[in-house]
Amino acid sequence: MSDQPLAGRTVIDLTTALAGPYATLLLAGLGATVIKVENPATGGDSSRNNAPYVGGDGLSVSRRSPDDMSVSMLARGRNKLSVTLNLKDERSRRVFADLVRDADVLVENYSPGVTGRLGIDYATVHDLNPRLVYTSITGFGSQGGPGSGKAMDSIIQALSGVMLTAGEPDEGPVRFGLPVGDMLAPLFAVIGTLSALMQADQCGEGQHVDVSMLGALTSLVACEPFDAFAAVGMPQRTGAMVPRLAPFGILPTTDGHIALSAPTDAFAHGVLRAVGRPDLIEDPRFHSRDQRVRHADEIHAVIREWSSARPTAEALAAFTEHGVPAAEVRDPRDAVRDPLVRQREEVVPVTHPTHGPVEGLATTGVPIRFSAARAGFDRPAPGLGEHNDAVYREKLGYSPEDIAELAAESVI
């Protein structure tokens, strides 16, 4: 018996690109058997064609050999079984029905209306398997959205308001470097899926879980009271510093930057001691939080003058000595090499199915530790249709002749 929480559960994965595959990656990392259904006519998941690629000769911008695989697929395909099935072909309906009949979960991220045209919508699947949890991840929700209803991460960032929460007040919108819209929706999708799965276990009935990228990201924007800030005249965009939490923000050093978070009296007084200005603790401008907020520019100027004349290590040591929360601003390459996140397997090495670990490359793990269970990945990403025989013959009981006929007719 597996010690992973979702062992014994089967997930039918109809997703492509990032938002959907990240959700099913997490389910796979928690132990579910994830059967990734890919269209043989289009070359499978679109991320199989994302540069760069890894092969026997290392990284390259374009494919150089047949076993080269996209770094995106190496990350998102782990622990998944890949089968090919052309859902646009009516002859696929029987195969699809066999796949979902005993499954626990189906995850899809088609544009609204597509599943109905393909005959794989929630109502159809519910008739085939009433216990199944059917999870949809879309840009705007299953009812559809403005225009074409299609959404990319940058579109969702723009509409959510998040682009105007970062950056200096007089700058244009700032796009997050991380595709936060694409990566936030799958987290809510997994929460919803597991909640619905628990309910199905109790009552015997599955349901439709509907998560939108726009709703997921906008809900987080709404966690911060930006409308209240605007109503009372507080700025929504403050750049490197956050006046309403002063002293708080990003400070320059001689060789980099430091993030400082000192909104309480104790932390703020520690900052003033660290920068050699304990005399300012009793200054009416800086002694209490409300006064520091009113005089944020002044206290930040004192701290910035001090930090900009010192290397990062020296400045951090001073803040640490006085109990102030502060950290070096690291670039992504350094961050994913942190021994702590590596030891906890929150970040793990990239592994090629043929050539093994790829030196110098890291990817996401499952950032959850259990006291009595295991989470993580032990199988590399599959080739397109690699598990057709294992799923169609061994799991569904199709004969070799059936499989050969389906392949000959380009159904699989």
Disulfide bonds with the S-S distance in Angstrom:
none
